[in-house]
Amino acid sequence: MKKVLVELNEREVAKIKRILNENEVIVVDNINEDNYEEYIGKTVKVTGDVVLTNLGLTKLPINFTEVGGSFYCFKNKLSSLEGAPEKVGRDFYCSFNELSSLEGAPKLVGGEYSCQRNALTSLEGSPKFVGRDFDCRDNKLKSFEGGPEFIGGGFIS
């Protein structure tokens, strides 16, 4: 096999680093209002809780893969759940936002799931599994189609 030495300019090196960083998953204990800014634009797995409440966020600034504890993003101005984790070990609260869809929501939530007081007209995009209560009250729902396949507690509407 023949080896070739390739010289890259600074822009090319930066582009390669950006691509490598986009695919890197950082593992952290917790994310909250005090430390979330250092993870903006990164892909993160959180072993504990995520608390991003009442920050005026219009979108999730971090791409979450999985959260072992609870995920709280209520009382913001979120219009999308893009970047939300696929799996949450405990509770997921996205209440009091401006969500019109649950697309991007976790597929598995081990505890409670609360999406109350948004602008939802459908439950499409809901988790498949919710371990405890599913709370979707105070929305503009036209039907409950697309809701979770399994709810371990109550369905609150």
C-alpha positions as CSV (number, residue, x, y, z in Angstrom):
1,M,0.0,0.0,0.0
2,K,1.3,3.4,-0.9
3,K,1.1,6.3,1.6
4,V,0.4,9.8,0.5
5,L,1.0,12.9,2.4
6,V,-1.7,15.5,2.0
7,E,-1.4,19.1,3.0
8,L,-4.5,20.9,4.2
9,N,-5.1,24.6,4.6
10,E,-6.6,26.0,7.8
11,R,-10.2,26.1,6.3
12,E,-10.0,22.4,5.3
13,V,-8.6,21.4,8.7
14,A,-11.5,23.4,10.5
15,K,-14.1,21.7,8.3
16,I,-12.7,18.2,9.1
17,K,-12.7,19.0,12.8
18,R,-16.3,20.3,12.6
19,I,-17.4,17.1,10.9
20,L,-15.6,14.9,13.5
21,N,-17.1,17.0,16.4
22,E,-20.6,16.7,14.9
23,N,-20.4,12.9,15.3
24,E,-18.9,12.9,18.7
25,V,-21.2,12.2,21.6
26,I,-20.2,13.9,24.9
27,V,-21.3,12.1,28.1
28,V,-22.1,14.4,31.1
29,D,-23.7,14.1,34.5
30,N,-26.2,16.9,34.4
31,I,-27.2,19.9,32.2
32,N,-28.9,23.0,33.7
33,E,-29.1,26.7,33.3
34,D,-25.7,27.2,34.8
35,N,-23.7,24.9,32.3
36,Y,-25.8,24.4,29.2
37,E,-24.1,27.1,27.1
38,E,-20.9,25.1,27.0
39,Y,-22.7,22.3,25.2
40,I,-24.6,24.4,22.6
41,G,-24.4,22.8,19.1
42,K,-23.0,19.5,20.5
43,T,-24.4,16.0,20.8
44,V,-24.8,14.9,24.4
45,K,-25.8,11.9,26.4
46,V,-26.7,12.9,30.0
47,T,-26.6,10.3,32.8
48,G,-28.6,12.5,35.2
49,D,-31.1,15.3,34.7
50,V,-31.5,18.1,32.2
51,V,-33.2,21.3,33.5
52,L,-33.7,24.0,30.8
53,T,-36.7,25.7,32.2
54,N,-37.9,29.3,31.9
55,L,-34.9,30.4,29.7
56,G,-36.9,31.8,26.8
57,L,-35.6,29.1,24.4
58,T,-37.2,28.9,21.0
59,K,-35.4,25.7,20.1
60,L,-33.4,23.1,22.0
61,P,-29.8,24.3,21.6
62,I,-28.2,20.9,22.2
63,N,-28.7,17.6,20.4
64,F,-29.6,15.0,23.1
65,T,-29.2,11.3,22.5
66,E,-30.4,9.9,25.8
67,V,-31.1,11.2,29.3
68,G,-30.9,8.8,32.3
69,G,-32.8,11.0,34.7
70,S,-35.5,13.6,33.9
71,F,-35.7,16.1,31.1
72,Y,-37.4,19.5,31.9
73,C,-37.8,22.1,29.1
74,F,-41.1,23.6,30.3
75,K,-41.9,27.4,30.4
76,N,-39.9,28.4,27.3
77,K,-41.0,29.4,23.8
78,L,-40.2,26.1,22.1
79,S,-41.9,25.6,18.7
80,S,-40.2,22.2,18.1
81,L,-38.8,19.3,20.0
82,E,-36.0,18.8,17.5
83,G,-32.9,17.7,19.4
84,A,-34.9,16.1,22.3
85,P,-33.5,12.7,23.5
86,E,-34.8,9.4,22.0
87,K,-35.0,7.9,25.5
88,V,-35.6,9.5,28.9
89,G,-35.2,7.4,32.1
90,R,-37.6,9.3,34.3
91,D,-39.9,12.3,33.5
92,F,-40.2,14.5,30.3
93,Y,-41.9,17.9,30.7
94,C,-42.3,20.1,27.7
95,S,-45.4,22.0,29.1
96,F,-46.0,25.7,28.7
97,N,-44.3,26.2,25.3
98,E,-45.6,27.0,21.8
99,L,-45.5,23.4,20.4
100,S,-47.9,22.6,17.6
101,S,-46.4,19.1,17.2
102,L,-44.7,16.4,19.3
103,E,-42.5,15.4,16.4
104,G,-39.0,14.9,17.7
105,A,-40.3,13.8,21.2
106,P,-38.6,10.9,23.0
107,K,-39.9,7.4,21.9
108,L,-39.5,6.0,25.4
109,V,-40.2,7.9,28.7
110,G,-39.7,5.8,31.9
111,G,-41.8,8.2,34.1
112,E,-44.3,11.0,33.5
113,Y,-44.8,12.8,30.2
114,S,-46.3,16.3,30.3
115,C,-47.1,18.3,27.2
116,Q,-49.9,20.4,28.7
117,R,-50.6,24.0,27.7
118,N,-49.1,24.1,24.2
119,A,-50.8,24.6,20.8
120,L,-51.1,20.9,20.0
121,T,-53.8,19.8,17.6
122,S,-52.6,16.2,17.3
123,L,-50.7,13.7,19.4
124,E,-48.7,12.4,16.4
125,G,-45.0,12.1,17.4
126,S,-45.9,11.1,21.0
127,P,-43.7,8.5,22.8
128,K,-44.5,4.9,22.2
129,F,-44.0,4.1,25.8
130,V,-44.8,6.2,28.9
131,G,-44.1,4.5,32.3
132,R,-46.5,6.7,34.3
133,D,-49.0,9.5,33.5
134,F,-49.4,11.1,30.1
135,D,-50.7,14.7,30.5
136,C,-51.9,16.5,27.4
137,R,-54.6,18.8,28.8
138,D,-55.1,22.4,27.8
139,N,-54.2,22.0,24.1
140,K,-56.3,22.3,20.9
141,L,-56.4,18.5,20.3
142,K,-58.9,17.3,17.6
143,S,-58.4,13.7,18.5
144,F,-56.2,11.4,20.6
145,E,-54.9,9.5,17.6
146,G,-51.1,9.1,17.5
147,G,-50.9,9.0,21.3
148,P,-48.7,6.6,23.2
149,E,-49.1,2.8,22.7
150,F,-48.5,2.2,26.3
151,I,-49.2,4.4,29.4
152,G,-48.4,2.9,32.8
153,G,-50.4,5.5,34.7
154,G,-53.3,7.9,33.8
155,F,-54.2,9.6,30.5
156,I,-54.9,13.2,31.5
157,S,-56.7,15.3,28.9
